[in-house]
Amino acid sequence: MRWPVHALPVTGRRLRGAAPAGPARYFLAMTSQTEKAARFLALHRPGSPLLLPNPWDQGSAKLLASLGFQALATTSSGFAATLGRSDGSVSGDEALAHAAAIVAATDLPVSADLENCFADDPDGVARTVALAVETGLAGCSVEDFTGDDDEPFYDIGPAAERVAAAVEAAHAGSARLVLTARAENYLYGRPDLADTIARLQAYQAAGADVLYAPGLTSLTDIRQLVSAVDRPVNVLAIPGTPPVSELAAVGVSRVSVGGALAFAALGALVDAATELRDKGTYRYLAGSAAGRKAFKGIVLAAGNAADRGQFEGLVSSRAWSVRWLGQCDGLVSARARSVRGQRSGDVDGDAPLAVWVAVPDGRVPHRDARVWRARPGGDLDCHSAQGVSQVARG
């Protein structure tokens, strides 16, 4: 049985002292930034929009990954709130360090909200994006809001030049980050659809991979925008935004939430603390129990990820490798350092260890990988009649 790359069911070991958790679902690790960026772009499908939640710290990123989301994006407002600041008050260095932390939290592709890239001139924009590439991101965005109340938007010509500089930096290496260009008219009090479309068309011509007009809520206007450009369109979920099903029907490719989840969490905090202060009651404990349970699952998953990391290190160090002489699948147990083969379809949810398939060059890729039941101990024992695999010490 061949499992989808993005949803391999793997049962891992228990943590010491932990209660049985039952089968868990993990995402198969993507082995390079290039693969993450390509995967991220491929997830932008008109009519089947990518739901892109915005975590505000590593814990929320891990939790969102455990819920099955396929990619993540940072939120400038949500991150600023964790520092006790308003949106727009975070420095470039802080934003990049935060992006790197979110990237490190999970194996999912991450796109960063880099505001106006912390620069007015194209060279400054390019420098910020080049630094963003080094964090391991799969994508990032650049917006045309200046932050100046007197002149809040860059003129369309300079704005397009800024996007072109961002694109050049994002696409300069093998990673080819997905560059999202944002037209901020509706978010900052200028609901001009014609100008918004003209700007996004200019950003498309400058090479942007994804186009985004946050604040646009009319389904008629969104349909008109989607039909006027040839790139995937992102819509921000705010009050008045049509449901995902309606956005899908007009060809939207991505739906993000900005800082909404972060502020929803802060809202829950305010409600719980207010109840405690004013009533001296504890009804909020029901919600905290759900959060505690979710984080327990994350901790258990981290233990299995550690097993996976040990195995990947074992294979990459050439302590063991699996050489394929036929079509039989080899099984490697990370802890027992043994290999066992089984026929296709013998997936068993009760496997005692997290296992990963090794391939001829000794790496663990995300393409065409399969996970099978492994038992510790013993040498290679392939029961498939289709071929024979062998284990060789490196």
Contacts in CASP RR format, 6 or more apart in sequence:
PFRMAT RR
TARGET T0000
AUTHOR 0000-0000-0000
METHOD contacts of the structure
MODEL  1
MRWPVHALPVTGRRLRGAAPAGPARYFLAMTSQTEKAARFLALHRPGSPL
LLPNPWDQGSAKLLASLGFQALATTSSGFAATLGRSDGSVSGDEALAHAA
AIVAATDLPVSADLENCFADDPDGVARTVALAVETGLAGCSVEDFTGDDD
EPFYDIGPAAERVAAAVEAAHAGSARLVLTARAENYLYGRPDLADTIARL
QAYQAAGADVLYAPGLTSLTDIRQLVSAVDRPVNVLAIPGTPPVSELAAV
GVSRVSVGGALAFAALGALVDAATELRDKGTYRYLAGSAAGRKAFKGIVL
AAGNAADRGQFEGLVSSRAWSVRWLGQCDGLVSARARSVRGQRSGDVDGD
APLAVWVAVPDGRVPHRDARVWRARPGGDLDCHSAQGVSQVARG
1 344 0 8 1.000
1 345 0 8 1.000
1 347 0 8 1.000
1 370 0 8 1.000
2 368 0 8 1.000
2 370 0 8 1.000
3 9 0 8 1.000
3 347 0 8 1.000
3 370 0 8 1.000
3 371 0 8 1.000
5 28 0 8 1.000
5 366 0 8 1.000
5 367 0 8 1.000
5 368 0 8 1.000
5 369 0 8 1.000
6 27 0 8 1.000
6 28 0 8 1.000
6 70 0 8 1.000
7 25 0 8 1.000
7 27 0 8 1.000
7 68 0 8 1.000
8 25 0 8 1.000
8 26 0 8 1.000
8 27 0 8 1.000
8 28 0 8 1.000
8 369 0 8 1.000
8 371 0 8 1.000
9 23 0 8 1.000
9 25 0 8 1.000
9 26 0 8 1.000
9 347 0 8 1.000
9 349 0 8 1.000
9 371 0 8 1.000
10 24 0 8 1.000
10 25 0 8 1.000
10 26 0 8 1.000
10 304 0 8 1.000
10 354 0 8 1.000
10 355 0 8 1.000
10 371 0 8 1.000
11 22 0 8 1.000
11 23 0 8 1.000
11 24 0 8 1.000
11 349 0 8 1.000
11 350 0 8 1.000
11 351 0 8 1.000
11 354 0 8 1.000
12 24 0 8 1.000
12 304 0 8 1.000
12 307 0 8 1.000
12 351 0 8 1.000
12 352 0 8 1.000
12 353 0 8 1.000
12 354 0 8 1.000
13 303 0 8 1.000
13 304 0 8 1.000
13 307 0 8 1.000
13 335 0 8 1.000
13 352 0 8 1.000
13 353 0 8 1.000
13 354 0 8 1.000
14 20 0 8 1.000
14 21 0 8 1.000
14 300 0 8 1.000
15 299 0 8 1.000
15 300 0 8 1.000
15 303 0 8 1.000
18 300 0 8 1.000
21 297 0 8 1.000
21 300 0 8 1.000
23 349 0 8 1.000
24 297 0 8 1.000
24 300 0 8 1.000
24 301 0 8 1.000
24 304 0 8 1.000
25 68 0 8 1.000
26 301 0 8 1.000
26 304 0 8 1.000
26 305 0 8 1.000
27 65 0 8 1.000
27 68 0 8 1.000
27 106 0 8 1.000
27 107 0 8 1.000
27 108 0 8 1.000
28 107 0 8 1.000
28 366 0 8 1.000
28 369 0 8 1.000
29 107 0 8 1.000
29 308 0 8 1.000
29 312 0 8 1.000
29 364 0 8 1.000
29 366 0 8 1.000
30 36 0 8 1.000
30 39 0 8 1.000
30 107 0 8 1.000
30 109 0 8 1.000
30 366 0 8 1.000
31 363 0 8 1.000
31 364 0 8 1.000
31 365 0 8 1.000
31 366 0 8 1.000
32 175 0 8 1.000
33 136 0 8 1.000
33 137 0 8 1.000
33 138 0 8 1.000
33 175 0 8 1.000
34 174 0 8 1.000
34 175 0 8 1.000
34 176 0 8 1.000
35 366 0 8 1.000
36 108 0 8 1.000
36 109 0 8 1.000
36 110 0 8 1.000
36 136 0 8 1.000
36 138 0 8 1.000
37 109 0 8 1.000
37 138 0 8 1.000
37 139 0 8 1.000
37 175 0 8 1.000
37 176 0 8 1.000
37 177 0 8 1.000
37 178 0 8 1.000
38 176 0 8 1.000
39 71 0 8 1.000
39 109 0 8 1.000
39 138 0 8 1.000
40 71 0 8 1.000
40 109 0 8 1.000
40 111 0 8 1.000
40 138 0 8 1.000
40 139 0 8 1.000
40 178 0 8 1.000
41 178 0 8 1.000
41 209 0 8 1.000
43 50 0 8 1.000
43 70 0 8 1.000
43 71 0 8 1.000
43 109 0 8 1.000
44 50 0 8 1.000
44 178 0 8 1.000
44 210 0 8 1.000
44 232 0 8 1.000
44 253 0 8 1.000
44 254 0 8 1.000
45 232 0 8 1.000
45 253 0 8 1.000
46 226 0 8 1.000
46 232 0 8 1.000
46 233 0 8 1.000
46 251 0 8 1.000
46 252 0 8 1.000
46 253 0 8 1.000
47 248 0 8 1.000
47 249 0 8 1.000
47 251 0 8 1.000
47 252 0 8 1.000
47 253 0 8 1.000
48 248 0 8 1.000
49 235 0 8 1.000
49 244 0 8 1.000
49 247 0 8 1.000
49 248 0 8 1.000
49 251 0 8 1.000
49 252 0 8 1.000
49 253 0 8 1.000
49 254 0 8 1.000
49 255 0 8 1.000
50 70 0 8 1.000
50 71 0 8 1.000
50 253 0 8 1.000
50 254 0 8 1.000
50 255 0 8 1.000
51 69 0 8 1.000
51 244 0 8 1.000
51 255 0 8 1.000
52 69 0 8 1.000
52 71 0 8 1.000
52 72 0 8 1.000
52 73 0 8 1.000
52 111 0 8 1.000
52 234 0 8 1.000
52 254 0 8 1.000
52 255 0 8 1.000
52 256 0 8 1.000
52 257 0 8 1.000
53 64 0 8 1.000
53 69 0 8 1.000
53 72 0 8 1.000
53 73 0 8 1.000
53 256 0 8 1.000
53 257 0 8 1.000
53 261 0 8 1.000
54 72 0 8 1.000
54 73 0 8 1.000
54 74 0 8 1.000
54 75 0 8 1.000
54 78 0 8 1.000
54 113 0 8 1.000
54 256 0 8 1.000
54 257 0 8 1.000
54 258 0 8 1.000
54 259 0 8 1.000
54 260 0 8 1.000
54 261 0 8 1.000
54 262 0 8 1.000
55 61 0 8 1.000
55 63 0 8 1.000
55 64 0 8 1.000
55 72 0 8 1.000
55 74 0 8 1.000
55 75 0 8 1.000
55 102 0 8 1.000
55 105 0 8 1.000
55 261 0 8 1.000
56 74 0 8 1.000
56 75 0 8 1.000
56 78 0 8 1.000
56 79 0 8 1.000
56 81 0 8 1.000
56 82 0 8 1.000
56 259 0 8 1.000
56 261 0 8 1.000
56 262 0 8 1.000
56 265 0 8 1.000
57 79 0 8 1.000
57 82 0 8 1.000
57 101 0 8 1.000
57 102 0 8 1.000
58 101 0 8 1.000
58 102 0 8 1.000
58 104 0 8 1.000
58 105 0 8 1.000
59 105 0 8 1.000
59 295 0 8 1.000
59 298 0 8 1.000
60 261 0 8 1.000
60 262 0 8 1.000
60 265 0 8 1.000
61 72 0 8 1.000
61 102 0 8 1.000
61 105 0 8 1.000
61 106 0 8 1.000
61 108 0 8 1.000
61 110 0 8 1.000
62 105 0 8 1.000
62 106 0 8 1.000
62 298 0 8 1.000
62 301 0 8 1.000
63 294 0 8 1.000
63 295 0 8 1.000
63 298 0 8 1.000
64 72 0 8 1.000
65 72 0 8 1.000
65 105 0 8 1.000
65 106 0 8 1.000
65 107 0 8 1.000
65 108 0 8 1.000
66 294 0 8 1.000
66 297 0 8 1.000
66 298 0 8 1.000
66 301 0 8 1.000
69 108 0 8 1.000
70 108 0 8 1.000
70 109 0 8 1.000
71 108 0 8 1.000
71 109 0 8 1.000
71 110 0 8 1.000
71 111 0 8 1.000
71 138 0 8 1.000
72 102 0 8 1.000
72 106 0 8 1.000
72 108 0 8 1.000
72 109 0 8 1.000
72 110 0 8 1.000
72 111 0 8 1.000
73 110 0 8 1.000
73 111 0 8 1.000
73 112 0 8 1.000
73 113 0 8 1.000
73 256 0 8 1.000
73 258 0 8 1.000
74 95 0 8 1.000
74 98 0 8 1.000
74 99 0 8 1.000
74 102 0 8 1.000
74 110 0 8 1.000
74 111 0 8 1.000
74 112 0 8 1.000
74 113 0 8 1.000
75 113 0 8 1.000
75 257 0 8 1.000
75 258 0 8 1.000
75 259 0 8 1.000
75 261 0 8 1.000
75 262 0 8 1.000
76 87 0 8 1.000
76 88 0 8 1.000
76 90 0 8 1.000
76 95 0 8 1.000
76 113 0 8 1.000
76 115 0 8 1.000
77 86 0 8 1.000
77 87 0 8 1.000
77 88 0 8 1.000
77 258 0 8 1.000
77 259 0 8 1.000
77 262 0 8 1.000
77 263 0 8 1.000
78 87 0 8 1.000
78 258 0 8 1.000
78 259 0 8 1.000
78 262 0 8 1.000
78 263 0 8 1.000
79 90 0 8 1.000
79 94 0 8 1.000
79 95 0 8 1.000
79 98 0 8 1.000
79 262 0 8 1.000
80 86 0 8 1.000
80 87 0 8 1.000
80 88 0 8 1.000
80 89 0 8 1.000
80 90 0 8 1.000
81 259 0 8 1.000
81 262 0 8 1.000
81 263 0 8 1.000
81 266 0 8 1.000
82 262 0 8 1.000
83 90 0 8 1.000
83 94 0 8 1.000
88 115 0 8 1.000
88 147 0 8 1.000
90 98 0 8 1.000
90 115 0 8 1.000
91 118 0 8 1.000
92 114 0 8 1.000
92 118 0 8 1.000
92 128 0 8 1.000
95 112 0 8 1.000
95 113 0 8 1.000
95 114 0 8 1.000
95 115 0 8 1.000
95 118 0 8 1.000
96 112 0 8 1.000
96 128 0 8 1.000
96 131 0 8 1.000
96 132 0 8 1.000
96 135 0 8 1.000
99 110 0 8 1.000
99 112 0 8 1.000
99 114 0 8 1.000
99 132 0 8 1.000
99 135 0 8 1.000
99 137 0 8 1.000
99 140 0 8 1.000
100 135 0 8 1.000
100 136 0 8 1.000
102 110 0 8 1.000
102 112 0 8 1.000
103 110 0 8 1.000
103 135 0 8 1.000
103 136 0 8 1.000
103 137 0 8 1.000
109 138 0 8 1.000
109 139 0 8 1.000
110 136 0 8 1.000
110 137 0 8 1.000
110 138 0 8 1.000
110 139 0 8 1.000
111 137 0 8 1.000
111 138 0 8 1.000
111 139 0 8 1.000
111 140 0 8 1.000
111 141 0 8 1.000
111 178 0 8 1.000
111 180 0 8 1.000
112 132 0 8 1.000
112 135 0 8 1.000
112 137 0 8 1.000
112 139 0 8 1.000
112 140 0 8 1.000
112 141 0 8 1.000
113 140 0 8 1.000
113 141 0 8 1.000
113 258 0 8 1.000
114 128 0 8 1.000
114 129 0 8 1.000
114 132 0 8 1.000
114 140 0 8 1.000
114 141 0 8 1.000
114 142 0 8 1.000
115 143 0 8 1.000
115 145 0 8 1.000
116 125 0 8 1.000
116 142 0 8 1.000
116 143 0 8 1.000
116 144 0 8 1.000
116 145 0 8 1.000
116 146 0 8 1.000
116 147 0 8 1.000
116 162 0 8 1.000
117 124 0 8 1.000
117 125 0 8 1.000
117 128 0 8 1.000
117 129 0 8 1.000
117 142 0 8 1.000
117 162 0 8 1.000
117 166 0 8 1.000
118 124 0 8 1.000
118 128 0 8 1.000
119 125 0 8 1.000
119 127 0 8 1.000
119 128 0 8 1.000
120 146 0 8 1.000
120 154 0 8 1.000
121 162 0 8 1.000
122 161 0 8 1.000
122 162 0 8 1.000
122 164 0 8 1.000
122 165 0 8 1.000
123 165 0 8 1.000
124 165 0 8 1.000
125 142 0 8 1.000
125 162 0 8 1.000
125 165 0 8 1.000
125 166 0 8 1.000
125 169 0 8 1.000
126 165 0 8 1.000
126 166 0 8 1.000
126 168 0 8 1.000
126 169 0 8 1.000
127 169 0 8 1.000
129 140 0 8 1.000
129 142 0 8 1.000
129 165 0 8 1.000
129 166 0 8 1.000
129 169 0 8 1.000
129 170 0 8 1.000
129 177 0 8 1.000
129 179 0 8 1.000
130 169 0 8 1.000
130 172 0 8 1.000
132 139 0 8 1.000
132 140 0 8 1.000
132 170 0 8 1.000
132 177 0 8 1.000
133 169 0 8 1.000
133 170 0 8 1.000
133 172 0 8 1.000
133 173 0 8 1.000
133 175 0 8 1.000
133 177 0 8 1.000
136 175 0 8 1.000
137 177 0 8 1.000
138 175 0 8 1.000
138 177 0 8 1.000
138 178 0 8 1.000
139 170 0 8 1.000
139 177 0 8 1.000
139 178 0 8 1.000
139 179 0 8 1.000
139 180 0 8 1.000
140 166 0 8 1.000
140 170 0 8 1.000
140 177 0 8 1.000
140 178 0 8 1.000
140 179 0 8 1.000
140 180 0 8 1.000
141 179 0 8 1.000
141 180 0 8 1.000
141 181 0 8 1.000
141 182 0 8 1.000
141 212 0 8 1.000
142 162 0 8 1.000
142 163 0 8 1.000
142 166 0 8 1.000
142 179 0 8 1.000
142 180 0 8 1.000
142 181 0 8 1.000
142 182 0 8 1.000
143 181 0 8 1.000
143 182 0 8 1.000
143 183 0 8 1.000
143 184 0 8 1.000
144 153 0 8 1.000
144 154 0 8 1.000
144 159 0 8 1.000
144 162 0 8 1.000
144 181 0 8 1.000
144 182 0 8 1.000
144 183 0 8 1.000
144 184 0 8 1.000
144 199 0 8 1.000
145 152 0 8 1.000
145 153 0 8 1.000
145 182 0 8 1.000
145 184 0 8 1.000
145 187 0 8 1.000
145 188 0 8 1.000
146 152 0 8 1.000
146 153 0 8 1.000
146 154 0 8 1.000
152 184 0 8 1.000
152 188 0 8 1.000
152 190 0 8 1.000
153 159 0 8 1.000
153 184 0 8 1.000
153 185 0 8 1.000
153 188 0 8 1.000
153 190 0 8 1.000
154 162 0 8 1.000
156 195 0 8 1.000
156 198 0 8 1.000
156 199 0 8 1.000
156 202 0 8 1.000
157 202 0 8 1.000
159 199 0 8 1.000
159 202 0 8 1.000
159 203 0 8 1.000
160 199 0 8 1.000
160 202 0 8 1.000
160 203 0 8 1.000
160 205 0 8 1.000
160 206 0 8 1.000
161 206 0 8 1.000
163 179 0 8 1.000
163 181 0 8 1.000
163 202 0 8 1.000
163 203 0 8 1.000
163 206 0 8 1.000
163 207 0 8 1.000
163 208 0 8 1.000
164 206 0 8 1.000
164 207 0 8 1.000
166 179 0 8 1.000
166 181 0 8 1.000
167 179 0 8 1.000
167 206 0 8 1.000
167 207 0 8 1.000
167 208 0 8 1.000
167 209 0 8 1.000
170 176 0 8 1.000
170 177 0 8 1.000
170 178 0 8 1.000
170 179 0 8 1.000
171 177 0 8 1.000
171 179 0 8 1.000
178 209 0 8 1.000
178 210 0 8 1.000
179 207 0 8 1.000
179 208 0 8 1.000
179 209 0 8 1.000
179 210 0 8 1.000
180 208 0 8 1.000
180 209 0 8 1.000
180 210 0 8 1.000
180 211 0 8 1.000
180 212 0 8 1.000
180 234 0 8 1.000
181 200 0 8 1.000
181 203 0 8 1.000
181 204 0 8 1.000
181 206 0 8 1.000
181 208 0 8 1.000
181 210 0 8 1.000
181 211 0 8 1.000
181 212 0 8 1.000
182 212 0 8 1.000
182 213 0 8 1.000
182 214 0 8 1.000
183 196 0 8 1.000
183 199 0 8 1.000
183 200 0 8 1.000
183 203 0 8 1.000
183 211 0 8 1.000
183 212 0 8 1.000
183 213 0 8 1.000
184 213 0 8 1.000
184 214 0 8 1.000
185 191 0 8 1.000
185 192 0 8 1.000
185 195 0 8 1.000
185 196 0 8 1.000
185 199 0 8 1.000
185 213 0 8 1.000
186 196 0 8 1.000
186 213 0 8 1.000
186 214 0 8 1.000
186 215 0 8 1.000
186 216 0 8 1.000
187 214 0 8 1.000
187 215 0 8 1.000
193 216 0 8 1.000
193 221 0 8 1.000
193 224 0 8 1.000
193 225 0 8 1.000
196 213 0 8 1.000
196 216 0 8 1.000
196 225 0 8 1.000
197 224 0 8 1.000
197 225 0 8 1.000
197 228 0 8 1.000
197 229 0 8 1.000
200 211 0 8 1.000
200 213 0 8 1.000
200 225 0 8 1.000
200 228 0 8 1.000
200 229 0 8 1.000
201 228 0 8 1.000
201 229 0 8 1.000
203 211 0 8 1.000
204 211 0 8 1.000
204 229 0 8 1.000
204 230 0 8 1.000
204 231 0 8 1.000
208 231 0 8 1.000
209 231 0 8 1.000
209 232 0 8 1.000
210 231 0 8 1.000
210 232 0 8 1.000
210 233 0 8 1.000
210 234 0 8 1.000
210 253 0 8 1.000
210 254 0 8 1.000
211 225 0 8 1.000
211 229 0 8 1.000
211 231 0 8 1.000
211 232 0 8 1.000
211 233 0 8 1.000
211 234 0 8 1.000
212 233 0 8 1.000
212 234 0 8 1.000
212 235 0 8 1.000
212 236 0 8 1.000
213 225 0 8 1.000
213 233 0 8 1.000
214 236 0 8 1.000
214 238 0 8 1.000
215 236 0 8 1.000
215 238 0 8 1.000
216 222 0 8 1.000
216 225 0 8 1.000
216 235 0 8 1.000
216 236 0 8 1.000
217 238 0 8 1.000
217 239 0 8 1.000
217 240 0 8 1.000
217 241 0 8 1.000
217 242 0 8 1.000
219 242 0 8 1.000
219 246 0 8 1.000
219 247 0 8 1.000
219 250 0 8 1.000
222 233 0 8 1.000
222 235 0 8 1.000
222 242 0 8 1.000
222 247 0 8 1.000
222 250 0 8 1.000
222 252 0 8 1.000
223 250 0 8 1.000
223 251 0 8 1.000
225 233 0 8 1.000
226 233 0 8 1.000
226 250 0 8 1.000
226 251 0 8 1.000
226 252 0 8 1.000
232 253 0 8 1.000
232 254 0 8 1.000
233 251 0 8 1.000
233 252 0 8 1.000
233 253 0 8 1.000
233 254 0 8 1.000
234 252 0 8 1.000
234 253 0 8 1.000
234 254 0 8 1.000
234 255 0 8 1.000
234 256 0 8 1.000
235 241 0 8 1.000
235 247 0 8 1.000
235 252 0 8 1.000
235 254 0 8 1.000
235 255 0 8 1.000
235 256 0 8 1.000
236 255 0 8 1.000
236 256 0 8 1.000
236 257 0 8 1.000
236 258 0 8 1.000
237 255 0 8 1.000
237 256 0 8 1.000
237 257 0 8 1.000
237 258 0 8 1.000
237 260 0 8 1.000
238 260 0 8 1.000
241 247 0 8 1.000
244 255 0 8 1.000
247 255 0 8 1.000
268 284 0 8 1.000
268 287 0 8 1.000
271 284 0 8 1.000
272 284 0 8 1.000
272 288 0 8 1.000
275 281 0 8 1.000
275 282 0 8 1.000
275 283 0 8 1.000
275 284 0 8 1.000
276 282 0 8 1.000
276 284 0 8 1.000
304 354 0 8 1.000
307 334 0 8 1.000
307 335 0 8 1.000
307 353 0 8 1.000
307 354 0 8 1.000
308 334 0 8 1.000
308 354 0 8 1.000
308 356 0 8 1.000
309 334 0 8 1.000
310 334 0 8 1.000
310 335 0 8 1.000
311 332 0 8 1.000
311 334 0 8 1.000
311 354 0 8 1.000
311 355 0 8 1.000
311 356 0 8 1.000
311 364 0 8 1.000
312 356 0 8 1.000
312 364 0 8 1.000
314 320 0 8 1.000
314 334 0 8 1.000
314 337 0 8 1.000
315 321 0 8 1.000
315 332 0 8 1.000
315 358 0 8 1.000
315 362 0 8 1.000
315 363 0 8 1.000
315 364 0 8 1.000
316 362 0 8 1.000
316 363 0 8 1.000
318 362 0 8 1.000
318 394 0 8 1.000
319 337 0 8 1.000
319 393 0 8 1.000
319 394 0 8 1.000
320 332 0 8 1.000
320 337 0 8 1.000
320 339 0 8 1.000
320 358 0 8 1.000
320 391 0 8 1.000
320 392 0 8 1.000
320 393 0 8 1.000
320 394 0 8 1.000
321 358 0 8 1.000
321 362 0 8 1.000
321 391 0 8 1.000
321 392 0 8 1.000
321 394 0 8 1.000
322 330 0 8 1.000
322 332 0 8 1.000
322 339 0 8 1.000
322 358 0 8 1.000
322 359 0 8 1.000
322 360 0 8 1.000
322 362 0 8 1.000
322 389 0 8 1.000
322 391 0 8 1.000
323 360 0 8 1.000
323 389 0 8 1.000
323 390 0 8 1.000
323 391 0 8 1.000
323 392 0 8 1.000
324 330 0 8 1.000
324 359 0 8 1.000
324 360 0 8 1.000
324 389 0 8 1.000
325 387 0 8 1.000
325 388 0 8 1.000
325 389 0 8 1.000
325 390 0 8 1.000
326 386 0 8 1.000
326 387 0 8 1.000
326 388 0 8 1.000
326 389 0 8 1.000
327 384 0 8 1.000
327 386 0 8 1.000
327 387 0 8 1.000
328 341 0 8 1.000
328 382 0 8 1.000
328 384 0 8 1.000
328 386 0 8 1.000
328 387 0 8 1.000
328 388 0 8 1.000
328 389 0 8 1.000
329 341 0 8 1.000
329 342 0 8 1.000
329 344 0 8 1.000
329 357 0 8 1.000
329 370 0 8 1.000
329 372 0 8 1.000
329 384 0 8 1.000
329 389 0 8 1.000
330 339 0 8 1.000
330 340 0 8 1.000
330 341 0 8 1.000
330 357 0 8 1.000
330 358 0 8 1.000
330 372 0 8 1.000
330 380 0 8 1.000
330 382 0 8 1.000
330 389 0 8 1.000
331 339 0 8 1.000
331 340 0 8 1.000
331 341 0 8 1.000
331 342 0 8 1.000
331 355 0 8 1.000
331 357 0 8 1.000
331 372 0 8 1.000
331 373 0 8 1.000
331 374 0 8 1.000
332 338 0 8 1.000
332 339 0 8 1.000
332 355 0 8 1.000
332 356 0 8 1.000
332 357 0 8 1.000
332 358 0 8 1.000
332 374 0 8 1.000
333 339 0 8 1.000
333 340 0 8 1.000
333 353 0 8 1.000
333 355 0 8 1.000
333 374 0 8 1.000
333 375 0 8 1.000
333 376 0 8 1.000
333 377 0 8 1.000
334 353 0 8 1.000
334 354 0 8 1.000
334 355 0 8 1.000
334 356 0 8 1.000
335 353 0 8 1.000
335 376 0 8 1.000
336 353 0 8 1.000
336 376 0 8 1.000
336 377 0 8 1.000
336 378 0 8 1.000
338 376 0 8 1.000
338 377 0 8 1.000
338 378 0 8 1.000
338 379 0 8 1.000
339 358 0 8 1.000
339 379 0 8 1.000
339 380 0 8 1.000
339 389 0 8 1.000
339 391 0 8 1.000
340 374 0 8 1.000
340 375 0 8 1.000
340 377 0 8 1.000
340 378 0 8 1.000
340 380 0 8 1.000
340 381 0 8 1.000
340 382 0 8 1.000
341 372 0 8 1.000
341 380 0 8 1.000
341 381 0 8 1.000
341 382 0 8 1.000
341 383 0 8 1.000
341 384 0 8 1.000
341 389 0 8 1.000
342 372 0 8 1.000
342 373 0 8 1.000
342 383 0 8 1.000
342 384 0 8 1.000
343 383 0 8 1.000
343 384 0 8 1.000
344 370 0 8 1.000
344 384 0 8 1.000
345 372 0 8 1.000
346 372 0 8 1.000
346 373 0 8 1.000
347 371 0 8 1.000
347 372 0 8 1.000
347 373 0 8 1.000
348 372 0 8 1.000
348 373 0 8 1.000
349 373 0 8 1.000
350 373 0 8 1.000
351 373 0 8 1.000
351 374 0 8 1.000
352 374 0 8 1.000
352 375 0 8 1.000
352 376 0 8 1.000
353 374 0 8 1.000
353 376 0 8 1.000
355 371 0 8 1.000
355 372 0 8 1.000
355 373 0 8 1.000
355 374 0 8 1.000
356 364 0 8 1.000
356 369 0 8 1.000
356 371 0 8 1.000
357 364 0 8 1.000
357 369 0 8 1.000
357 370 0 8 1.000
357 371 0 8 1.000
357 372 0 8 1.000
358 364 0 8 1.000
359 365 0 8 1.000
359 369 0 8 1.000
379 391 0 8 1.000
380 389 0 8 1.000
380 390 0 8 1.000
380 391 0 8 1.000
382 388 0 8 1.000
382 389 0 8 1.000
END
